[in-house]
Every structure is written in C-alpha cells, then in structure tokens.
Amino acid sequence: MSNKWTVTLNNGEVIPAFGLGTWQSKKGEVGKAVDIAIRAGYRHIDGAYMYMNEDEIGEALQNLYKEGIVKREDIFITSKLSLFHLGCKEDVLECCQTILTNLQTDYIDLFLIHAPMAIKKGAPFPKLEAEDFLGYNEGQIATVWETMEELVAKGSVKAIGISNFTITKTENLLKTAKIVPAVNQVECHPFFQQEKLRAYCKSKGKVLVFVGILENAFLLY
C-alpha cells in the first residue's frame, strides 16, 4: 500500500489509513468479509474481544496466509481489551492471550482499551443489568495501562491506544503513562465531527481513528 494511504504512529509503526471494521459482523459472515476485503486490497482489520468473532477472523486470515495471498506481516490487526477485563493485571493478560489465541497470531499490531469503563466480569453480555456496569475508575485505568505497557515490552503488542476516551479521561491517563497512547478510536463523521478532540489528539501526537464514516468501516486522521 502506498505511503499516501498510511499513517505513522508515535512509536514508528505504520498503520493503513483505511480498515475493515468487524463490529456487528456475525459469525458465519465475518470470515467471508475479511477474505473479500484482503483480496480487494485491505490490509487493516479492526476487531475486539467483545465483538465475539475474532476466532472466525483468525481462521480466515490463516487460510489467506496458506494460500499465499498475504503474509502475517502484511496485515495490521487492531483489537481491543474488553470492558470485562479492566479489574486487575491478570484480567488484562488473560484477555490479551485469548485474543492472540483466537486470531492465531503471536502479536497484536494495535491494542486498545475499548472504553474507560468497566463491566462486572462474568456478567451476561449483551443482556446486562444496571448493577453490572462498574463505571470509570482513574486508578484502575492507570493499572490497566501499566499492564498494557508491559505487553509492549514483552512483544505481545506493538502499539497501544485508547478508544472512546474524552479529553479529561485522556489527561488523567497521561498523569502516569510511560507510553503515550498511539491512537484514540472514537465515533467521528460529518454529522459528529469531534473538533475539540481532534485538535487535542493532534497536539499530543496521537492519531484519531474515525469510526462511523461508512456503515462498518473507519478512517484515520
């Protein structure tokens, strides 16, 4: 892919500017979508633990590798730490390992905190009750981020970032962060332009990932 359609993150990693989003992609369909996208030229797949479809994505990618269509190093994979795994260091490590296993890969190119709020581990997702939402805790997010920094040092993750963070919550994270988040993935499109957040991320050297430009695709700014 031409450098015209890539963005360099704050750690030097290069991310394709267009990617296939897999949110709400059903089992039995998402693998085919990934296969078609890669054959059409996409090199960035955006997934998440909570999408509950990464095992099928992993299978689709393995088939493409075996066919010689692409190699693992040709594909940029984004995944996200689930809201059920924000409770402690062990939960973060467990979630990351599950994602690696499902995707059948040794590393994640970009690992994001899905949102700055926790849900009770073991709660019946997606049918959640009000008491299952534990909310935002600044200290908890700091501990999660420290663990994600360890995953970078270990080589399990190449870059780390955040998703659905406001400016205030990002500033709170930066108080203790050793690694500045590479991206903040948020809803952003002509009808919801996030001008203040865009300017803030640019000032901090972070890439803002636009979600919602197309029905299930995203673009980097």
Secondary structure, DSSP 8 states (H G I E B T S, - for coil): --GGGEEE-TTS-EEESEEEE-TT--TTTHHHHHHHHHHHT--EEE--GGGT-HHHHHHHHHHHHHHTS--GGG-EEEEEE-GGG-SSHHHHHHHHHHHHHHHT-S-EEEEEES-S-EE-TT--TTS--GGGEEE--HHHHHHHHHHHHHHHHHTSEEEEEEES--HHHHHHHHTT-SS--SEEEEE-BTTB--HHHHHHHHHTT-EEEEEEEETTEEEE-
